[in-house]
Amino acid sequence: MRSIALIDVNNFYVSCERVFNPKLVGRPVVVLSNNDGCAIARSNEAKALGVPMGAPWFKLKDLAKQHGMIGLSSNYALYADMSNRVMSILREYSPDQEVYSIDESFLDLTGFQSRDLIKYGQHMRKRILRWTGLPVCVGIGSTKTLAKLANHCAKKQPVFNSVCNLNNLSSAELDLLFSQIDVSEIWGIGRKLAPKLQALGINSVLDLKRANPEQLRQQFSVVMEKTVRELNGTVCIELEDIAPPKQQIMSSRSFGQPVEDYNSLAESITLYVSTAAVKLRKQQSLAGVVYVYIATSPFKLDEKQYSNGIRIPLPNPTDDTRLLANIALWALKQIYRSNYSYAKAGIVLSELVTRQHLQNDLFARLPSSDALMTVMDGINRKMGKESIKLASEGFIRPWRMKQENKSPSYTTKWGDLPVVYDPKWSLISCISGICIQYFKN
Amino acid sequence: MNNIKRGGIRTGAGRKVGTGKFGESTTVVRIPESQAPIIKDFLAAYQRKKVKADIDAVTEFEWPTLYATSIKLPLYSSKVSAGFPSPAEDHVEKRLDPSEFLINQKDATFFVTIQGYSMIDVGLLPGDKAVVDRSRQPVIGDIVLAVLDGEFTIKTLSRTDGVVRLLPANSTGAYSPIEITEEMNFEIWGVVTGSFRRFK
């Protein structure tokens, strides 16, 4: 039997903020999406107040005032650094790691079964808490789906003390446990599929485990069949050590304030192309299609609505920022209409091909821009983001997204390091003569 | 008796050449009286420089890298196809990286900026960056970054007669030790393992 672990950080974004701002401990805290839109992470205190995932911040403001709840803008520089620390610590525990998301990682512990895996998991948990200040839960099972489920149990049931190994439980104990967990908690089921399963009388994890996989395959998909088999301990989804190159790269943002003029839109589109092109070159791909879209706000019902997108196939795939930007701007001109308040714009690079597999055009001799792009990426890596950029990306960017309550980049910018003050009450004047110099003994 | 010289140079007498404060032979020069102090100053500086140069000559120098992480020197990879091989080739070593000196556990190490004067006696001045290692088990006597009722503070950890105290290191007496009591919200965030500062 395999032993696969899923380790994830509890309330990751909020936990990161609390490491550097201990005053947030014990208070309801939410972290907001780009543009301070919706709650994308909630502390346990905020969950207890009934704040749902994705709740818009403007609707939470009353609750915030009433309970002293704090809404923070997302600080991705901080979260990415803390995530890298956690993943790097976990790498020490197994050679087979799949970083599944910013706050989750699978580890294959099959080779470590001679150890007490609960103790091993507790060791990970304590080390990550001590070294980074972040609380994690560890779930262990014989498949990835079971590891995910074990992690859910570790988090929700205090009896496991944050580490749960389903492989240690007897089948009777497992059945009892699974009968108490809602089917929607299973990896890949979620809120959409759960009602359809419930219609078939499948309510709990145990129900799905006992369901007929072939039958479900016909009614749903092969993914559902895999889920059922994985619940029964057959590995269907392997660990992916190296993330496969992305099939498309997207870059889009909502604007901080509505944008009407073409120039601001053009600036933002160029910036998004530039961001996406860096990612493109990093994974050694070339883009074959550029898609550009713009949209007004669907929430402002009293305003005129317009949204449009255009897909431009390229005769020769490229990773040249300048070329991609030119194409995207040409595309923007085709779809731009004046007198609308645009709320969002974005680009998608797709039909990606790997650099090595590029089919050369018999008739086109493309000027090579590899050297220039390499230098550009190199400078930006060494001297910091946007040290060198296209002028059309804009400088002032009045359309930039709103981040009104963002914490400093505590671990990635010199000017943003946490500052250690002398707390006011430690500076007591010694006139009364009761001050003893302890540090002398 | 006629062989005895009277007056004039006596060979072997006087101070030996090069043993003076300049460490080399000297000569007599006439200078304008008004310029004497300037020239004396110049000579004093020249002498200091001379002494310092001698110190440099006997000190081993450690060259820090300019770009801490980005420099990757190719070790033993130089190609010598003809001619006399470089005698230094076998002795190529990596340049020193300051973060290697400062950091033991990179995943558990954080930097903080010092403000205030409470720890100046241990060399932590306002504006200094302190290196905090969370992986270390704090022991009595360590300089620690503690969290006290939600506030960060850097102090020396002490315990006498079962009482835990955070001690300042400032002999002016302007700062008092902080006694940790039950009702305080107290946590040791990490151990301060070093610090660094720039002058320019």
Contacts between the chains, C-beta under 8 A, distances in Angstrom:
chain1	res1	chain2	res2	distance
A	22	B	147	4.7
A	22	B	150	4.9
A	22	B	151	7.8
A	22	B	152	7.5
A	22	B	187	7.5
A	22	B	189	8.0
A	23	B	150	4.0
A	25	B	150	7.5
A	85	B	107	4.5
A	85	B	108	7.6
A	88	B	106	7.9
A	88	B	107	4.9
A	89	B	107	5.2
A	130	B	108	7.7
A	130	B	134	6.2
A	130	B	135	6.8
A	131	B	105	7.0
A	131	B	107	6.0
A	131	B	108	3.7
A	131	B	134	5.1
A	131	B	135	5.1
A	132	B	107	7.2
A	132	B	108	6.9
A	132	B	134	7.1
A	133	B	134	7.1
A	133	B	189	7.6
A	382	B	67	7.4
A	382	B	70	6.2
A	410	B	110	7.6
A	411	B	110	6.3
A	411	B	111	7.9
A	414	B	129	8.0
A	417	B	111	5.2
A	417	B	112	5.5
A	417	B	113	4.6
A	417	B	129	6.7
A	418	B	110	7.6
A	418	B	112	4.8
A	418	B	113	7.2
A	418	B	152	6.3
A	419	B	112	7.0
A	419	B	113	4.9
A	419	B	115	5.3
A	419	B	152	7.8
A	420	B	112	5.2
A	420	B	113	7.0
A	420	B	114	5.8
A	420	B	115	6.3
A	420	B	116	7.8
A	420	B	130	7.2
A	420	B	145	6.6
A	420	B	152	4.7
A	420	B	153	6.3
A	420	B	154	5.0
A	421	B	115	5.1
A	421	B	116	5.9
A	421	B	151	7.2
A	421	B	152	7.3
A	421	B	153	7.5
A	422	B	115	7.4
A	422	B	116	3.6
A	422	B	117	7.5
A	422	B	118	4.7
A	422	B	153	6.8
A	422	B	175	6.7
A	423	B	148	6.4
A	423	B	151	4.7
A	423	B	153	5.4
A	425	B	178	7.9
A	426	B	118	6.7
A	426	B	153	6.7
A	426	B	155	8.0
A	426	B	166	7.9
A	426	B	168	7.0
A	426	B	175	5.8
A	426	B	176	6.6
A	426	B	178	5.5
A	427	B	118	7.7
A	427	B	174	6.6
A	427	B	175	5.9
A	427	B	176	7.8
A	428	B	175	7.7
A	428	B	176	4.4
A	429	B	174	7.6
A	430	B	173	4.8
A	430	B	174	7.2
A	430	B	176	7.0
A	435	B	173	5.6
A	435	B	176	5.3
A	436	B	177	7.4
A	437	B	171	7.6
A	437	B	173	6.9
A	438	B	158	6.2
A	438	B	160	7.5
A	438	B	165	6.0
A	438	B	167	5.0
A	438	B	177	4.6
A	439	B	121	7.8
A	439	B	156	6.4
A	439	B	158	7.6
A	439	B	167	4.5
A	439	B	168	7.2
A	439	B	169	5.9
A	439	B	177	7.7
A	441	B	160	7.4
